[in-house]
């Protein structure tokens, strides 16, 4: 059975250019960015 992304810790941090980066440390290469923390998480 595959795990849902809700089963992982999602880290959201501000980026240097005023945007936000969301990533999952347990999944290499799994990251996204957005203008707000909620946008990055989505």
C-alpha positions in Angstrom: 0.0 0.0 0.0 1.3 3.5 -0.9 1.6 6.1 1.8 -0.2 9.3 1.5 1.8 12.6 1.6 0.0 13.3 4.9 2.1 10.4 6.4 5.3 12.3 5.9 6.8 15.4 7.6 6.6 18.4 5.2 9.2 21.1 5.9 8.3 24.6 4.7 10.9 27.4 4.8 11.3 30.8 3.3 13.6 31.0 0.3 16.0 33.8 -0.5 13.8 35.4 -3.2 10.7 36.0 -1.0 9.0 32.7 -2.0 8.6 29.5 0.1 10.0 26.0 -0.4 8.2 22.9 0.8 10.1 19.6 0.9 9.8 16.1 2.3 13.2 15.0 3.8 12.2 11.3 3.5 11.7 11.5 -0.3 14.8 12.8 -2.1 13.9 15.3 -4.8 10.4 15.9 -3.5 10.0 19.7 -3.3 7.9 22.5 -4.5 7.8 26.3 -4.1 5.1 28.9 -3.9 4.5 32.6 -3.1 3.0 31.6 0.3 3.6 28.7 2.6 0.1 27.3 1.7 0.9 27.5 -2.0 4.2 25.7 -1.5 2.5 22.9 0.5 -0.2 22.5 -2.1 
